[in-house]
């Protein structure tokens, strides 16, 4: 059983929902990334998504794009990201780690070598934003060989008939994009999200996490009763960036992001315990 499967099963048994923070590796700095990951776990994270810095992160809004830019300025590569996961694993062998990135760096490394490097680092899942399910079979073969889950995005604009094409190739969990557009954009429509989650669950027994548009405890709580997991990224990255821009130290910026995550954890737990 993979770490992701085990974590979701444990959460389901306890009636809790997964909190999944997203950060960009190397933002605000390389040296801060592993300590930040541990702080996220201490604040209630169940799974961590770590973004591979990329020069053209097409699905990301301006907040995360700027995080990618800062990380690239810090010289962070795909191999560096795997090195950070390796360092995290020295003190945490339980928290599932999902690497989120784009196809180009994976293709350049080669599917087999990439899969082996991920396994060696302690990665549990992969999200490749711009790799459609119709083109994933070769990569899937290599990931399955090393027991790494391949996680796919489904959006409000995904045709109903294509959902099964995606879920047939997915493992670990499915990531539903709650709003149209890029990360950090739009307003949540809980009824619309509920409709799409029902369509997805008719096609798969995998857990479904919801992200994009979740900015605080209130927005997280609105979706927690209907989702298996809540992903929050832009709000954390923006909180750190704004604090540093205002002259606060990196440590203070991280403290503010952690405070936000603790609030979101509380909102999720309160909403689901009352459900």
Order of alpha helices (4+ residues) and beta strands (2+ residues): alpha-beta-alpha-beta-alpha-alpha-beta-alpha-alpha-beta-alpha-beta-alpha-beta-alpha-beta-alpha-beta-alpha-alpha
